[in-house]
Amino acid sequence: MHWGFDQQSIVTSWMNVGFIPTMIWSLSWKGLALWHAAKRNEKWWFIGILIINTIGILEICYLAFVVRLFAGISNKPTSKKKRSS
């Protein structure tokens, strides 16, 4: 029985649903990490990030631990100290 769906078109459509967002995610992190590596004149990080494709994992680790891009982001409420007069 044929339901009007081609198995190849179903696989292709599911690949597109997952592939395109993954590419956008990966290229966004890679671009940001490459920009920071070039700005900081870190040649080996730049080459490693450019060549190795980790779907954003290496890039996020570089930005978090080397650049400390997310160091200022905190969920802790800030408390103001009162001055003593």
C-alpha positions as CSV (number, residue, x, y, z in Angstrom):
1,M,0.0,0.0,0.0
2,H,1.4,3.4,-0.9
3,W,0.4,6.4,1.3
4,G,1.9,9.0,-1.0
5,F,5.0,9.5,1.0
6,D,8.4,8.7,-0.4
7,Q,10.8,7.3,2.2
8,Q,13.7,9.3,0.9
9,S,11.7,12.6,1.1
10,I,10.8,11.8,4.7
11,V,14.4,11.2,5.6
12,T,15.5,14.3,3.7
13,S,12.9,16.5,5.4
14,W,14.0,15.3,8.9
15,M,17.6,15.9,8.1
16,N,16.8,19.4,7.0
17,V,14.9,20.1,10.2
18,G,17.9,19.0,12.3
19,F,20.7,20.0,10.0
20,I,19.9,23.7,9.4
21,P,19.5,24.7,13.1
22,T,22.7,22.7,14.0
23,M,24.6,24.6,11.3
24,I,23.3,28.0,12.4
25,W,24.2,27.0,16.1
26,S,27.7,25.8,15.1
27,L,28.5,28.7,12.8
28,S,27.4,31.3,15.4
29,W,29.6,29.9,18.1
30,K,32.5,29.4,15.7
31,G,32.3,32.9,14.4
32,L,32.3,34.4,17.9
33,A,35.2,32.2,19.1
34,L,37.2,32.9,16.0
35,W,36.7,36.7,16.4
36,H,37.8,36.6,20.0
37,A,40.9,34.4,19.1
38,A,41.9,36.8,16.4
39,K,41.3,39.8,18.5
40,R,43.4,38.3,21.3
41,N,46.1,37.3,18.8
42,E,45.9,33.6,19.8
43,K,47.1,31.9,16.7
44,W,46.8,28.2,17.9
45,W,43.3,28.7,19.3
46,F,42.3,30.3,16.0
47,I,43.7,27.4,14.0
48,G,42.2,24.7,16.3
49,I,38.7,26.3,16.3
50,L,38.8,26.8,12.6
51,I,39.8,23.2,11.8
52,I,38.0,21.1,14.5
53,N,34.3,20.9,14.2
54,T,32.6,20.1,17.5
55,I,29.1,21.6,16.9
56,G,30.0,24.5,19.2
57,I,31.4,22.5,22.2
58,L,35.1,23.6,21.7
59,E,34.0,27.1,20.9
60,I,31.9,27.4,24.1
61,C,34.7,26.0,26.2
62,Y,37.1,28.5,24.7
63,L,34.8,31.4,25.3
64,A,33.9,30.3,28.8
65,F,37.3,29.3,30.2
66,V,39.9,31.1,28.2
67,V,38.2,34.4,27.2
68,R,35.9,34.3,30.3
69,L,33.1,35.8,28.3
70,F,30.5,34.5,30.6
71,A,32.3,35.5,33.9
72,G,30.1,38.6,34.4
73,I,26.9,36.6,34.0
74,S,25.5,35.6,37.4
75,N,22.2,34.5,38.9
76,K,23.2,35.8,42.3
77,P,21.4,39.0,43.4
78,T,23.8,41.8,44.0
79,S,23.8,43.2,47.5
80,K,24.7,46.8,48.2
81,K,26.9,47.4,51.2
82,K,25.9,50.3,53.4
83,R,28.5,52.9,54.1
84,S,29.1,53.6,57.7
85,S,29.2,57.4,58.5
